[in-house]
Amino acid sequence: MDEELYQAFITESEESITQLNNSLLSLESNPDDTEAIDDIFRQAHTLKGNFGAMGFDNAATVAHAVEDLLDEIRHERLDVTAERMDLVFDGMDLIVEILHDIEENGESTIDPTNTVEEIRAAVEDGGDAGNSNPAASDEADRESVDLDSLAADCVDTDALDATTLTHAHVELDAGQMKGVDAGIFLSSIPEELDVVGANPNRDAIEDGEFGDGFDLFVAERDAAVVESELDGLWKVSTVETTDVSDALAGGDEAADAGDTPAAESDIDAGVDAPASDGSDQSADADGAVDSDSDAASDAPSVDDGSEGDADEAESTESDEEPESGTEKKKEARSISAVKSVRVDVDQLDELHELVEQLVTSRIKLRNAIDVGQTTALDTLDELDKISSNLQNTVMDMRLIPLKKVFDKFPRLVRDLAREQDKRVSFKVEGADIELDRTILDEISDPLMHVLRNAVDHGIEAPDVREANGKSRTGTIRLSARRQHDTVIVTVEDDGGGINADAVREKAVDKGVATREEVTQMPDSEVYDYIFHPGFSTNDEITDVSGRGVGMDVVKTTVESLDGSVSVESEPGEGSTFNIRLPVSVAIIKVLFVQVEDREFGVPIKYIDEISRRDRVQTVSGAEVIVHEETIFPLIRLREALEIDSPEPDDGMVVRIRPDDRQVALHCDGVTKQEEVVVTPLQGPLSGVGGLSGTAVIGDGNVIPILDVSTLELPADGQQAMREFDPSQLPDTAEEAAD
């Protein structure tokens, strides 16, 4: 199998499965959502066709069974129930399992028989109960269609110079590749048959988007001739023809009356009324009758593009209009299809590494050139501009919407809620926010653990919620927002909140802290213990929780990405987890700070303000910076980094954004700002507190990059934050803040 085709198949199948799962969830929550139904059938049909075309019949068989069950729901012969949706999701899970088997082994030997039989049984039992003769029902639907009105919708009678019009309902004995069979049939229609309209439109038929059959309208051929010519073509099982020439007379009368023509050509017929089966045709026909019955009053409000089609038809010959429309549609589709391309991730990574080398070389070159060499500096400025543009382009190429990860979670939340007999409304916001591909790959598991925690620990059982005066259905909201060079991902629930006393007891039992320590801690600090390895407030180990590994993974992974995680909770009201992540972890801007004769880098994205040492005050015995009636305890880098040298009398203070960490850093001085390529610490150095990585600067020296979230805060600073009262501020606090 061609490797490129194989990878494209795997990728497209995964995307289709994710979209299909989310559409199924929309259908389950709102059975009347026709948009979800339409999307489900598009995705299911594409999935089935792709597996069939690649020769993976076991997955195609499962997809076909799922499609049949959904078809019963679509035609209202079966109701949407949790049990039936469980069967559908079981089918989707089996398809995912088969896809993973294919990805690992190049083929799949998984037997889908049991799952397919369960789904088929639901179709047969439920279908018979709802309608003992579905075929008869479809036939009755077709008989109820007003063919003249349908012809008026599908054929541009104003542009058509014909005296005879024949309607043909064609049914195909199509296989799993429905669209392919339909395309072969359409291409085999004799040239002497002038097909001037179709329902659904021709593109939809070629894509397989029709029920058991579809409608064609043929000009200047009587019904017997049309039936004779179509019968016997590729995969045709039945052809029913009817003379609908009266629709031509109706169209002439409407044109004479000066009304806006409501009919469209076969190319655009499916835009506003994509009927794909008998019941849809009936609904569309009813709408057409209503429109025609009061044409004079309704015509001005019609805005379906038919006027444009009619104008275009006047400048071309009527018998060529449908074909030219098809050509234009195909041309437009091909133009839009090349606006984006797939890029191999290995090539993207290689390009990214080259850009990193280019940035480093640019910095070295600038430092090496003497200031007096004007020409060289001009050339360097040009190189600077080119490399910066290339850098921005590559960074943008690596950015991927969070939707790629977020789309996997609605199904996860739904299944967990079902397992625990809970009702959960899951809402997603900000899925279009973009992150670097490397970060996106790593953040999926931490978010999964936080969401599982929200369902398991956060949301209460329906009866408990009702007893507490809440809605029986809990709400979990997953959202993302961009803030400077940081993305903040939030998971919020309206459950019972975190029991701070239970966390305290667990911390003491596990020896993480003493009872005296936890007693003095405010609840906001106690909550951080849930991220400790092996920590869980669940005494019983289940499939979801109890082992104390989930939240530890969250903290470890997020911090390895140069991010941070925090939790807020209100007993009885719910909890909020905030995960802060950098947009990119490779090339960042840093501020160089000096301690003794050494330089360190502080990422610019964390810095809120730089000031002189005279801003430092003493509150509750601790050194702090006061800003807007908020204190920022001071971390002296000389002490935090264990640099053994005398403290100078002067210095600079770098205040960190409070959203990242409510502290200020004291250093000897600030030198410059520069873009650097950060290399994360590895091996034994990976756990060093206060450091996140290193960077090679222009003169070849290696500069440590500080991790502001893990720099040790003095005990008196921690105590000052706990006990802080704005009324304790000195009278000169505002003056000092200025």
N, C-alpha and C positions, 0 to 999 in steps of 0.2 A: 504494500500500500504506500502511495506517495506520502512522505512524512509531512509536507506542508498541508496537504488535504486532510490528513489524519488529525493534525493539531487544530486546524480550523473547525473540523467536525466536533472535537472534544470541547473547544471553547464555546462554539455556538450552542451546543447541546446544554452546557452548564448554564448559559445565559437564559435559554428558553425555559429550563426547569425552574430557575429562580423566579422569572417573571410569571410563569404558570402558577407556582405556589402562591405568590402574592395575589394574583387574580382570584385564585380559589378561596383565599381568605376573605377577599372582598365579597365574593359571592356568598360565602357562609354567613357573614355578618349582615348582608343585605341581599336576600334572594331575588329581589326585583331589579338588581343592578344589571341592566341589559348591556351596558358597556363592558362590564367584567365578563359576562357570558361571551360576547363577541371576541374579546381578547383571549379568553380561554380556548376557544375553538381555533383561533389563528395559531396560537402557540402549540396546542396539542397536535394540530394537523402538520405543522412544520416539524415538530419533534418526531412524529410517526414517519413522515416522509424521509427525514434525514437518516433515521435508523434503518429504514427499509432500503434506501439507496445504497447504504454502506454494507448491507448484507447482514446486519445484526437483527435477526428476525425475532429473537426472544423479547427484546425491548420494544420492537415495533408491535408485537402482539399485545403487550401490556398497555401500550399507548392506545391501541385500537379499542381494547376493552374499556379503558377509562373514557375514551371519546364516546363510546356507545352509551355508557351510564349517564354522562353529562348531556347527551343528546335527548335522553328521556326527560331530564330535568329541564332542558331548554324548551321542549315542547309541552311542558307542564303536565306530563304524564306521571312524573314523580316529583315529590316535594323535596326541598333541601332540608336534610336532617343531619344532625351531628354524626349519626352512625354511617350514613351514606358518604358523608365527607371524609370520615375515617377511612373508608374503603378506597376512596379516590387518593387520599394522601398515602395510604399503604402502597398503592400502585406507583405513585411518584417516587416513594422511597426505594422501591424495587428497581425502578429505572435508574435512579442515582447509583444504586449498588452495582447494577450491570455496567453503567458507564465507567465507574471506578475500576471494575474488573477489566474492561476493555483498555482503559488507560494504562493499567499495570502490565497486562499480559498480551495486549494486541487483539484479544478475542474474549468472549465470555461463554462459559458453560453453565451459567446459572439457569435453573429450570423455573420458569414463571407459572407453571401449570396451576398450583394451588391458589395463588393470588388472582389469576385470571378467572378461575372457576368461581371464586367468591364474588368477584365483580359481576360476572355474567349472571350468576344466580340472583343478585340484587336487581339486575336489569330485567330478567325474565319474570321474577315474582312481582316486583313493583310495577313493571310495565303492564302485565296482564291485569293487575288489579285496577290500574288506572284506565286502561283502554284495551279491550279484548282483541281489537283488530286495528293496529296502528296503520297498516297499509290502507285500510278502508277510510280511516280518518284523513290520511294525506290526500286520498282521492276526493273525499268530500270537500276538503279545503280548496282543491284546485277547481272543483265545480262551482264553488262560491265566488271565484274570482271573476270580475267584470273584465273580459279580455279586451274590449274596446278601450276601456280606461287604461288598462295596462299597456296597450299599444300606444296610446297617446303619451304615456310617461316615457316609453322606451324608444320611440321613433320620432324624429324631427319631421313631422308631416308637412310643415311649411316648405322645407328645403327639398322634400322628396317629390319628384315628378313621376308618379305612378298611379295606376288606376286599380291595381289589385294588391292586397296585402294578406299574407297568410301567417298565422301563428302556429308554431310547432313546439310542443312540449317534448323534450328529449330526455330519456333516462338511459344512463350508461351502467354497464356491468363493470364498474371500475374496481381496480385492485387497491392495494395499500397506497400506491403512488397515484392518487386521484387526479392531481393537477397534470401529471404527465399524460395520463390517458385522455383527459379532456383536451389538452393541447394537441395531441395527435388527431383527435376527432375533428377539431376545428380546422386544422391544416388540410384535412382530407376532404372538406366540403367542396364539391365541384364549383368551378368558377362561374358557371351559368346561374348558380343560385346567389342572388344578390341579398346577403344578410345585412339588413339595415338597422337592426336593433337586437338587444339581448337583455335578459334579466336573470341573474345579476349581470353586470357589464362583462365585457370580454376578458379584461384583465383578471377579474375575480374568478371567472370560470377557469382560466389557465392556471390560476393559483390553487384550484381545487376548493374554492369557497362557495360551495353549493350543496344542497341536500341530496336527495335521490336523483334529481334532475334539474333542468334549467329550461328557459324559454328563448326561442329564436323567432325573429320576424323577418320574413322573406318577401321581397317586392316582385311583382309581375310574374308570379308563378302560382297556379292554383293549388289547392290543398292536396289533391291526389298526386300531382307531380312532385311536390315537396316531400311528401311521405315516401314516395318511391325512391327519390334520390338519397334521402337521409338513412332510410332503413338499410341495414347491411354495412354501414360505415363502421369504423373502429369502435368496438366495445358497445355499440348501440343495442339496448335490450328492447325498448319500446319507443315508438314515435306516434304522438297524437296531434293531428293537424286540424285547424279551424280557420275558416275564412273570416277575416276581420277588416274587410275593405271599408266597412262603414266608418271606421276610425279615421280614414283618409278624408271622407266627406266632412266629418266633425271638425277635423283640423282646418279644412278650408273655410268652413263657416266661422270658426274662431278667428282666423286671420282676417277674413272680410270684416268682422265686427271690430277690428282694431285692437283686440286683446293681446296682451303679452303671451307668447306661446309658452305653455307649461311643459312641453315635451322636450326631451333631450336626446342626443344621439346615443347609440349603443356604447360609445366610449365613456360617457359620463353618467349613464343611467344609474349606476350603483352609488354615486356620490351621496345622494340624499335618500335613496331608497334601495339599499342593498339587500333585496329579497333573495334568500338562499334556500328557501323551502316553501312548501305550500302555505303554511300559516302566515309567513312573512308576506307572501304575495297577496294574500287576502287582506292583510292590514294595509298594504300599500294601495291596493285597488280601492279600498274604502276611502282612503284619503283622497285619491284621484277623483272619485265620484263627488265627494263633497266640494272639491275645488271646481269641478266642471259645472256643478249645479248652480253655482253663483259666480260665474266667471267675471262678470263685470265688476263686482265688488271686491273679489279676492285678487284679481290680477295685479293691481298696483303694489300689493304687499309681497309678491313673489320675488325672491332674490336668489335664484338658484343657478345663475349663470346661463340660462337658456337664451336670453337676449343676445349675449355675446356669441353663442353658438349659431344663432340664426343669422347674425350679421356676417359671421365668417362664412356661412354657407352661401350667402349671396355672391361672394367673390370666387367661389369654386364650384365645380360641377357636382351635382348632388350625388351621383353614383360613386364619386371618389372621396366624399367627405368623411365617412367612417374610417377609411384606411389612413387618410392624412392625419386624422385625430389620433389614431393609434400610434403612428410614427412619431408625432409630436410628444405623446405621453412617454414613449419609450426613450426618446431623446432626452427629455427632461429628467427621467429616472437615471439614465446613464451619467448625466452631468452631475447630479447630486451625489451619485455613488462614489465619486472619486475625491470627495472633499476630505476624507480621512482614510488613513491606511493603518494596517496593523504593523507594529514594529517588534521584531524579536527582542526579548528582554536582555539577552546576552549582548546584542549589538548596542542597545541603549546603555547598558552598564559600561561597556567599553568606551562609548562616546563620553559618558560622564567622567570616567577616569582620565581621559585625555583632557577634558576641560579643567579638571582639578590640577593636572600637571601644568597646563597653560597658565592658570591663575598663579600658581607658585612661581613659575618662571618669570611672569610679568612683574611680580613683587621683587624678585631678586634683581631683575634687570633695572628696575627703577632705582634701587638702592646702589647699584654698581655705577650708574652714570653720574658723572660730575655735573653739578648744577650749571656750570658755565657752558656746557655743550648743548646749545639751543637747538640745533638741528636734530640731534639724537633725542632730545626731550620731545620735540614735535612728533617725531616718528613714534616714540613711545606712547604719546597721547593717542595717536591713531590706533596703535596696537591695543591700548587700554580700552578704547571704544569698541573695537571689533570683538575682543575677547569678552567684554562685558555683555555685549549683545548675544554672543554665542552662549555664554554662561546662562543668561536669562532664558534663552530659547530651550536649552537642554533641561533646565530646572522645570520649565513649564511642561515639557514633554513628559517628565517623570511624575507630574501631578495627576492624580486620579481621583474622581469624585468618591466621597464616602458611601455613595449609593451602592458601590460594588460590594461593600461589607454590610451596610445596613439592610439591604434587600434580603439577606439570609435570616434575619432575626424574627420577622413576624411569624414565620412557621415555628421557630424554636419556642417562642412565648406561647403560641397557641397550643402546642403539644404538651408543654409543661403544665399549663393551666388545666388542660383536659385530664392529665394524669392525677392531679391533685384536687380535682372537682372544684376548681376555682373559676371565677368569671373575671376576665381581664380584657380591658380595652387598651390596645397598644397603639401609640401614636408616634410618628417619626417626623422630625423637622430638621431642615438643614442638610439633607442628603446630598445636595449639590456642592457643598464645601469640599475643597480639594486638599489632598495630602500627598506627600512623596510616596512613591510606590513601596519603598522599603518600610516605611512606618505603617502603611496600610496593611502590608502583609503580616506585620507583627501584632497589630491592635485587635485583630478579630477575636482571638482567644480571651484576652482580658475583658472585652465587652460582653462576650458570651457568659463569662463567670459573673459579671455584675448583674446581667439580666436574669440569670438563673437565681441569683441571690434575691433579686427584687420579687420574683414570683414565689420563691420558696419561703423566705424569711419576711419579706415585706408585706405582700398582699394577704389579707386574712381570708378565711373561708366566708362564703356568702352569708351564712347565718350569724357569724360573729360580727361582720360588718353591719348587718341590719340591726343587731342588738346595740351596736355603738352609734346608731343614728346615721350610718353612712349608706350610700348606694350599695346594692349587692354586687355590683360590678366595679372592680378596682381599675385604676388607670396607671399605666406605666408609660412614661414619655421619654423617648430617646431623641436628643437634639444635638446640634453642633452649630458653633458660631466662630467666626474668625475675629481675632483680636491682635492687631499688629502682625507679628510673625509667628503667632501662636494660634492653634485651634483648640477650642474648649468643647469637649464632648461631655454631655450631661445625661445621666440616667436618673430619672425622678419617679418616685412612686407615692401614692396616697395611702399607703398601708399603715401598719401599727407603729412604725418607727423602730429605733434601736433602744433596747433596754440598757441604759448605761450601768445600772447596778449589776445586771447579769454579766456584763462585760468586765466589770471590776472584779467580781467573784471569780470569774474564769481566769483573769490575769493573775490573781493571787494563787489560785489552785495550780496553775501551770508554772508558777515561779517566775513569771515575766516581770512582776513588780511586787513590792511589799504592800501590805494593807494601808500603811501610813501614807505611802506615795499615792496610791489610787484614791484615797479618801480626800487628799488635798487637791487632786486634779479636777478641773472643770469637765463637764460632760464632753465638750468639744475636743479635748485632748484624749479622753478615754476612748472615744470612737476609733482612734487611730490604731488601737490594739487589734482590731479585727483583721488588719493586714499582716499581723505577726505569723510566721510559719507555724502550722499545726494548730492554729487558733480557730475554734468554732464554738458557737453557743448552742449548737444542736447536740444533744446527748445521744440521739439515735442516728446511726449511719444509714443513709438512704442512697438511691441512685443519683440524687441531686446534690446532697450536702452531707456534712457531718465529719468529713475527714480533715477539714481545715487547710486545704491546699488551694482552693479557688482564689480567695482574695490575696493570698501571698503571691500567686502568679500575676495578679493584676499589678501590684506595687512593683514587683521585680521587673516585669516586662516594660512597664511605663517608664520607670527610672532609667532602664538601659537605653531607652530612646531619648534620653535627656528631657523627660517630661516629669510630671508630678500628678499625684492623685490625692484628693481630699474628700471627706464625707461630712455632711451635715444631717442632722436628724431632729425631729420634734416628736416626742412620744405621742402616739395616737393620731398623728397627722401625716407621717411618712418620712422618707429619707431621700437625700440627693447626693449622688456621687459625681464629682467633677474631675474629669481627666484632662489635663493640660498637655498638649503635644506641640512640638515644633513643626512648622510646615515642612522644613527640610532639615536633615541632620548632617549634611556634608559641608557645604560652604556657608559660613556665617560671618557676620560682622562682630568684632569684639573690641572692647575698650581695654587698652593695656594699662594695668596698674602696677606700681612699683612698691616692693617691700624689701628694705635694705638694698642690696645690689641685684635683686632678682625681679623678673617681670612675670606677671600672670595675666591671663585673658579672662574678661568677664563678658559674656554674650550681651550685646547691646539690647536685645529684646527684653531682658530682665530689668534694665535700668530705668528708673523714673526721674532721678535728679542727682546732680553732682554738686557738692558744696564744700566749704572749708571746715576745718575742725571746730571752729568757734561756734558752730551750730549745736554741738553736743551739750546736753543738759543731764541732770541727775534727777530721776524720779524713782521713789521707793528704793533708793540705794543703788540703782542700776543706771549705766550710761545709755542714753537714748537720744534719738532725733525726734523732735515733735513736728508733726505736719498735719494741719487741719484737725487739731484736737485728737490726733492719733499718735501713739508713740511707736517708734521703730527701734527696738533694742540694738545696741551696737555690737558687732562682731569685729574684734581686732584681728586682722588677718595674720599679724605676727604671732599671736597666741594660737589661733585656730590651726595654722599651718606649722606650728612648732618651730619657728625660726628663732634661734637663740641669739638675740642681739638687743642692744638698748633701744627703748622706745623713744623716738624723736619728740620734740615739744610741739611741732606743727604736724601737718598732714592734710589729707583730703578724705571726704566721706562720700560714698556712693550709696544712694538710697534705692532699694529694690522695689519694684512694683508690688503693691500689697496683694494683688491677685496671685502673684507667684510666691512671695514670702514676705512677711511683715518684719523685715530686718534692714539694717544699714551696715555697710562694710567700711572699716577704717583702714587706710593704706598710707604709705609715705607720700605718694604722688601719683598723678595721672599723666601718661605720656602721649598716646595717640590712639586713633581708631583705624582698624584695618580689616579687610576681608581675609579670612584664613580657611584652610582646608583642615577640618577637625578629624583626627583619628581616634576612635574610642579606645579606652584602656582595655587591655586584654590580659588573660592569664591571672597571675597573682595580684596584679595591680587593679583588676576590674572592680574590686570591692573597696578601694581606698575612698574614705569619706572626704567630701569637699572637692574632689576632682572628677571631671567627666571625660577628659581626653587630652590630647596634645595637638599642637600645630607647629609646622615648620615655617618660620618667617623668612623674609628676604635675605638676611645675613647668614642663613643656615642654622641658626639657633632653634632649639626646641622649646616652645612655650607651653606650660601647663594651662589648661582651660578649667576655670573654677566651676563647680557645681553648687550654685547658691542654695539649693534645697537641702543639701546634706552637710553644709558647713556647721560646725558645732556652735550652738548658742550658749553663752554662759548661764549658769543656774540663776544668777540674780536677774538676768534679762527675762528668763522664763517666768520667774516669780512676779516681776513687774508687770508683765502682760496679763497675768491672771488677776492681779489685784488692782489694775489700773482704773482710776476714776478721774475723768476730765477735770473735776473740781480741784484735784491735787496739783494741777499744773501751776508753775510759778507765774507771777503776774507778767513776767517778761516773755512768756511763751510765744505770744503772737509776734512780738518784736523779733525774737530769735528765729521764728519760722519764716519771717520775711527776709 
